[in-house]
């Protein structure tokens, strides 16, 4: 009888211990990834290399993702434990108290290989760490070397050289312009204002600064004084401007992460179309952006969610997540990883060069960015 009682006690004790230590499945909301071998490897890693289940939920388009995640966290919904969000959502969610701090599982040494300025601006708030970046993108300078060489022009390295190159490349009779940029009011006008403000030492949110005023005048002069940017650009989104450059109707181009599109079009090369160092005006700064992993404060599986995000600081996890899209992770060590170099080598070399030159800086944003963008871009485009 005593033996039976002892066995029963041991069985119950083990059952309780197992139930206390068993880890729950978590739901992770991330990008819709391409259906390829790299994605299969990623999901196999989630299934085999974690001590808990990872249910991956692909996000819809950007607007739908913003609406869905904002509604979810604001209502106290716990159906998603970990989310991948951009800086605009990140600024809003941290200020609203929608995210779980990560400091209990992630230390400063764990984030040493991430861009420190970016971490301070977007991932930390009020003394706490809330996000781990997953991706890195940047606004870069792109040149058509065939057009430049035909005119005997060197790659512009400063403001005046850029203007001179644009003048030499412009031929309205051929519908050819020196520079193409997307200036649609919906989005990309503010990107270019933001970038040129940085290059002139200004700030997109402070139009009292001389540098910001110079940026506005510079854009105006490119279109109206020098006439090296077509007025059609005022209606171009990123895709339209990109196509103009690919088709050879502009020799120079500023936009987000252009290298993969040039490669896909079959025109990338040192003697064809390629990235170039950022010209130095007052500075050589350009914007970088990214998406980051965060934990829903409403999650009932915080232990597992925090562990998932902690692992995303590691180079291998960073690389595995970006390989399906053949793009760069946020961890700078990942830029040199041979797996990344094999699928995004040209993009990696550009980022390494821009980083070494001190060009990369977080894009200027505020918690009221959308409202600000509507007012400023409306006013600037009207003029």
C-alpha positions in Angstrom: 0.0 0.0 0.0 2.8 2.4 0.9 4.6 1.5 -2.4 1.4 2.3 -4.3 0.9 5.6 -2.5 4.6 6.6 -3.1 4.3 5.7 -6.8 1.1 7.8 -7.1 2.8 10.8 -5.4 5.8 10.6 -7.7 3.5 10.3 -10.7 1.5 13.4 -9.7 4.7 15.3 -8.9 6.2 14.6 -12.3 3.0 15.5 -14.0 2.9 18.8 -12.2 6.5 19.5 -12.9 6.0 18.8 -16.6 2.9 20.9 -16.8 4.7 23.8 -15.0 7.7 23.7 -17.4 5.9 22.9 -20.7 6.3 25.7 -23.1 3.3 27.0 -25.1 3.0 27.5 -28.8 3.3 31.1 -30.0 1.9 32.9 -33.0 4.3 35.1 -34.9 3.1 37.7 -37.4 5.7 38.4 -40.1 6.1 39.2 -43.8 4.6 37.0 -46.5 7.7 35.2 -47.7 8.5 33.8 -51.1 7.8 30.1 -51.6 11.4 28.9 -52.0 14.0 26.6 -50.4 15.2 29.3 -48.1 11.7 29.8 -46.7 11.4 26.0 -46.2 14.7 26.0 -44.3 13.4 28.9 -42.1 10.2 27.2 -41.2 12.0 23.9 -40.5 14.2 25.8 -38.1 11.1 27.1 -36.3 9.8 23.6 -36.1 13.0 21.8 -35.0 15.3 24.3 -33.3 12.9 25.9 -30.8 11.6 24.4 -27.5 8.1 25.6 -28.3 5.9 25.7 -31.3 6.0 28.6 -33.7 2.9 29.3 -35.7 3.8 31.7 -38.5 1.1 34.1 -39.8 1.8 35.9 -43.0 0.9 39.6 -43.0 -1.4 41.1 -45.6 -0.5 44.4 -47.4 0.9 47.3 -45.5 -2.3 49.2 -44.8 -4.2 46.1 -43.7 -1.3 45.0 -41.5 -1.3 48.4 -39.8 -5.0 48.4 -39.2 -5.1 44.8 -38.0 -2.2 45.0 -35.6 -3.2 48.4 -34.2 -6.7 47.2 -33.6 -5.5 44.0 -32.0 -3.1 45.6 -29.5 -5.4 48.5 -28.6 -8.2 46.1 -27.8 -6.2 43.8 -25.6 -6.3 40.9 -28.1 -3.7 38.2 -27.3 -4.0 36.1 -30.5 -0.6 37.2 -31.8 2.4 37.0 -29.5 5.2 38.4 -31.7 4.9 41.0 -34.4 7.1 42.4 -37.1 6.4 46.1 -37.5 8.0 49.2 -39.1 9.2 52.4 -37.4 5.9 54.2 -37.7 4.1 51.5 -35.8 7.0 51.1 -33.5 7.0 54.7 -32.4 3.2 54.7 -31.9 3.1 51.3 -30.1 5.9 52.1 -27.6 4.3 55.4 -26.6 0.9 53.8 -26.2 2.2 51.0 -23.9 1.3 48.2 -26.4 4.7 46.4 -26.2 6.5 44.2 -23.7 10.0 45.4 -22.7 12.8 43.0 -23.7 15.4 44.0 -21.1 14.8 40.9 -19.0 16.2 38.6 -21.7 18.3 40.9 -23.9 21.4 42.8 -22.7 23.5 45.5 -24.4 26.1 43.1 -25.5 23.4 41.2 -27.4 22.7 44.2 -29.6 26.3 45.4 -30.1 26.3 44.5 -33.8 23.1 46.5 -34.6 23.3 50.2 -35.8 23.5 52.0 -32.4 21.8 55.3 -33.7 18.9 53.3 -35.1 18.5 51.3 -31.9 18.4 54.5 -29.8 16.0 56.3 -32.1 13.4 53.5 -32.7 14.0 50.4 -30.5 14.5 52.0 -27.1 12.0 54.2 -25.3 12.0 55.7 -21.8 15.0 53.6 -20.8 13.7 50.3 -22.0 14.4 48.1 -25.1 11.3 47.1 -27.0 12.4 45.9 -30.4 15.0 43.9 -32.3 15.4 45.0 -35.9 15.1 42.2 -38.6 15.9 44.1 -41.8 18.0 46.9 -43.2 17.0 49.1 -46.1 18.5 52.4 -47.4 17.9 55.3 -49.7 20.8 55.2 -52.1 22.4 57.0 -55.1 22.3 55.1 -58.4 24.1 56.0 -61.6 24.0 54.9 -65.3 27.7 54.6 -66.1 27.1 54.2 -69.8 25.4 57.6 -70.0 28.0 59.2 -67.8 30.9 57.7 -69.8 29.3 58.8 -73.1 29.3 62.4 -71.9 32.8 62.1 -70.2 31.3 62.8 -66.8 32.6 61.4 -63.5 30.2 60.2 -60.8 29.1 63.3 -58.9 30.6 63.7 -55.5 29.1 67.0 -54.3 26.2 69.4 -54.9 27.7 71.3 -57.8 29.0 68.2 -59.6 25.5 66.7 -59.3 23.9 69.8 -60.9 26.6 69.9 -63.7 26.1 66.2 -64.4 22.3 66.6 -64.5 22.7 69.5 -67.0 25.0 67.6 -69.2 22.7 64.5 -69.3 19.4 66.4 -69.9 18.0 66.4 -73.4 14.3 67.3 -73.4 14.0 66.5 -77.1 14.7 62.9 -76.2 12.6 63.1 -73.1 15.8 62.4 -71.2 16.6 64.1 -67.9 19.7 64.1 -65.6 17.9 62.9 -62.5 14.7 61.0 -61.8 13.1 60.9 -58.4 9.7 59.9 -57.3 7.8 62.9 -55.9 4.3 61.7 -55.5 2.5 63.4 -52.6 1.3 60.1 -51.2 4.7 59.0 -50.1 7.9 59.7 -51.9 8.0 63.5 -51.9 8.6 63.3 -48.2 11.3 60.7 -48.7 13.3 63.0 -51.0 12.7 66.0 -48.7 13.9 63.9 -45.8 17.0 62.8 -47.6 18.0 66.2 -49.0 17.3 67.8 -45.6 19.9 65.4 -44.1 22.3 66.1 -46.9 22.1 69.8 -46.3 22.4 69.4 -42.5 18.7 70.1 -41.9 15.8 68.3 -40.3 12.6 67.3 -42.1 10.6 68.3 -39.1 12.2 71.7 -38.6 11.7 74.1 -41.6 13.3 77.0 -39.6 16.7 75.4 -40.2 18.8 76.7 -43.1 19.6 73.2 -44.2 15.9 72.2 -44.5 15.2 75.5 -46.4 18.1 74.7 -48.8 16.7 71.2 -49.4 13.3 72.6 -50.4 14.9 75.2 -52.7 17.3 72.6 -54.2 14.3 70.4 -55.1 12.5 73.4 -56.6 15.6 74.5 -58.6 16.1 71.0 -60.0 12.6 71.1 -61.5 12.1 74.8 -62.3 15.4 76.5 -62.6 17.9 73.9 -63.9 15.0 71.9 -65.5 17.0 68.6 -65.0 14.1 66.8 -63.3 10.9 66.3 -65.3 7.7 67.7 -63.8 6.3 64.3 -64.5 8.2 63.2 -61.4 5.6 65.0 -59.3 3.3 62.1 -60.1 5.8 59.3 -60.0 5.7 56.7 -57.3 8.7 54.5 -56.7 7.8 52.0 -59.5 7.3 54.6 -62.1 10.6 56.4 -61.4 12.4 53.1 -61.3 11.1 52.2 -64.7 12.2 55.6 -66.2 15.8 54.9 -64.9 15.8 51.3 -66.2 14.6 52.5 -69.6 17.5 54.9 -69.9 15.5 58.2 -69.7 17.6 59.4 -66.7 21.2 59.1 -65.8 21.0 59.5 -62.0 18.5 58.2 -59.5 17.8 58.4 -55.7 15.5 55.8 -54.2 15.2 53.0 -51.6 17.5 50.0 -52.1 17.7 50.1 -55.9 20.3 47.3 -56.4 17.9 44.3 -56.5 15.7 45.9 -59.1 18.7 46.7 -61.4 19.8 43.1 -61.0 16.4 41.8 -61.9 16.3 44.0 -65.0 19.7 42.7 -66.0 21.4 46.1 -66.1 23.4 46.0 -62.9 27.2 46.3 -63.4 30.2 48.6 -62.8 30.1 49.7 -66.4 26.3 49.7 -66.6 24.0 50.8 -63.8 25.3 50.7 -60.3 25.1 52.2 -56.8 27.5 55.0 -56.0 28.7 56.7 -52.8 26.3 59.4 -51.5 27.4 62.9 -52.8 28.6 65.2 -50.0 26.6 68.4 -49.7 26.9 69.7 -46.2 26.9 66.0 -45.2 26.9 62.7 -47.1 24.0 61.3 -45.0 21.2 59.2 -46.3 18.2 57.4 -44.7 18.0 53.8 -43.5 14.9 52.0 -42.4 13.8 48.6 -41.2 11.2 46.4 -39.6 11.6 45.0 -36.1 10.4 42.1 -33.9 8.3 43.1 -30.8 6.2 41.3 -28.2 2.5 42.0 -27.8 2.0 43.2 -24.2 -1.3 41.2 -24.1 0.5 37.9 -24.9 -0.3 35.0 -22.5 2.9 33.3 -23.7 5.5 36.0 -22.8 8.2 33.5 -21.8 8.2 31.9 -25.2 7.6 35.2 -27.1 10.5 36.8 -25.3 12.8 33.9 -26.1 11.8 34.0 -29.8 12.7 37.7 -30.0 15.9 37.2 -28.0 17.0 34.6 -30.6 16.5 37.2 -33.3 19.5 39.1 -32.1 21.7 36.2 -33.3 23.4 36.3 -36.7 22.1 32.9 -37.8 18.5 33.7 -37.1 18.9 37.1 -38.8 20.3 35.5 -41.9 17.7 32.7 -42.0 14.9 35.2 -42.0 16.3 37.4 -44.8 17.5 34.6 -47.1 14.0 33.9 -48.6 13.8 37.5 -49.8 17.5 37.7 -50.8 17.9 40.8 -48.7 19.9 42.2 -45.8 19.4 41.5 -42.1 19.7 44.3 -39.5 22.7 42.7 -37.7 25.7 44.2 -39.4 27.7 40.9 -38.9 25.0 39.3 -41.2 26.0 41.6 -44.0 29.3 39.7 -44.3 27.8 36.3 -43.9 28.6 34.1 -46.9 25.0 33.0 -47.3 23.9 36.7 -47.6 26.8 37.5 -49.9 25.7 34.7 -52.2 22.2 36.1 -52.7 22.5 39.8 -52.0 26.3 40.5 -52.4 26.0 43.7 -54.3 23.5 45.1 -51.8 25.7 44.1 -49.0 28.8 45.7 -50.4 26.8 49.0 -50.9 25.7 48.9 -47.2 29.1 48.1 -46.0 30.5 51.0 -48.0 27.8 53.4 -46.9 28.3 52.4 -43.3 32.1 52.8 -43.5 31.6 56.3 -45.0 29.2 57.3 -42.2 26.3 57.8 -44.6 23.7 55.6 -43.0 21.4 57.4 -40.5 17.9 56.5 -39.3 15.1 58.2 -41.3 13.5 61.2 -39.6 10.2 60.2 -38.1 7.8 61.3 -35.3 4.7 59.8 -33.7 2.6 62.1 -35.8 4.4 61.5 -39.0 1.4 60.8 -41.2 -0.3 64.0 -40.3 2.9 66.0 -40.7 3.5 64.4 -44.1 0.1 65.3 -45.4 0.5 69.0 -44.5 4.1 69.4 -45.6 4.0 67.5 -48.9 0.8 69.2 -49.8 2.3 72.6 -49.2 5.6 71.8 -51.0 4.0 70.1 -54.0 1.5 73.1 -54.4 4.5 75.4 -54.8 
